[in-house]
């Protein structure tokens, strides 16, 4: 499957940012732009980022 390329701290930040953005869909201004929060949420949960793969970047130790 995919090789992890996102570090632990960055994963936590991505999940938090994703949840905050998704909250905009259901509470607050209820804007559909909040669905963009799925991207950082999913990449944070999986620990893999496609853009990092394309750029050859890694933020994890292994």
MIPA-421579 format. One record per residue (C-alpha): residue in one letter; z, x, y. Coordinates in steps of 0.2 Angstrom, whole numbers, plus 5000, padded with zeros to 4 digits. Each point is the difference from the previous one (the first is absolute). Layout:
N
{atom "A"; {Z; X; Y}} ...
REM end
This chain:
62
{atom "X"; {5000; 5000; 5000}} {atom "X"; {5004; 5006; 5018}} {atom "X"; {5009; 5016; 5004}} {atom "X"; {5014; 4998; 5012}} {atom "X"; {4996; 5008; 5017}} {atom "X"; {5013; 4991; 5011}} {atom "X"; {5018; 5007; 5001}} {atom "X"; {5016; 4991; 4998}} {atom "X"; {5005; 4999; 5019}} {atom "X"; {4982; 4994; 5005}} {atom "X"; {5000; 4987; 4986}} {atom "X"; {5016; 4993; 5007}} {atom "X"; {4993; 4999; 5018}} {atom "X"; {4984; 4992; 4994}} {atom "X"; {5009; 4987; 4990}} {atom "X"; {5011; 4995; 5015}} {atom "X"; {4985; 5000; 5012}} {atom "X"; {4990; 4989; 4988}} {atom "X"; {5014; 4988; 4998}} {atom "X"; {5003; 4999; 5019}} {atom "X"; {4981; 4997; 5003}} {atom "X"; {5000; 4987; 4986}} {atom "X"; {5015; 4991; 5009}} {atom "X"; {4988; 4997; 5015}} {atom "X"; {4990; 4988; 4989}} {atom "X"; {5015; 4989; 4996}} {atom "X"; {5012; 5002; 5014}} {atom "X"; {4998; 5005; 5018}} {atom "X"; {4982; 4998; 5008}} {atom "X"; {4993; 4995; 4983}} {atom "X"; {4985; 5010; 5002}} {atom "X"; {4987; 5004; 4986}} {atom "X"; {5000; 5018; 5005}} {atom "X"; {5016; 5002; 4991}} {atom "X"; {4991; 5000; 4983}} {atom "X"; {4995; 5018; 5005}} {atom "X"; {5017; 5003; 4994}} {atom "X"; {4994; 4999; 4982}} {atom "X"; {4992; 5017; 5001}} {atom "X"; {5016; 5010; 5004}} {atom "X"; {5010; 4990; 4989}} {atom "X"; {4989; 5002; 4985}} {atom "X"; {4997; 5019; 5003}} {atom "X"; {5019; 5002; 5002}} {atom "X"; {5003; 4991; 4984}} {atom "X"; {4987; 5009; 4990}} {atom "X"; {5003; 5017; 5008}} {atom "X"; {4981; 5003; 5001}} {atom "X"; {4989; 4999; 5016}} {atom "X"; {4981; 5000; 4998}} {atom "X"; {4998; 5008; 5017}} {atom "X"; {5011; 5014; 4995}} {atom "X"; {4989; 5003; 4985}} {atom "X"; {4984; 5001; 5010}} {atom "X"; {5008; 5012; 5012}} {atom "X"; {5009; 5010; 4987}} {atom "X"; {5017; 4998; 5008}} {atom "X"; {5016; 4998; 4990}} {atom "X"; {5018; 4996; 5007}} {atom "X"; {5009; 5001; 4984}} {atom "X"; {5006; 5016; 4992}} {atom "X"; {4992; 4999; 4983}} 
REM end
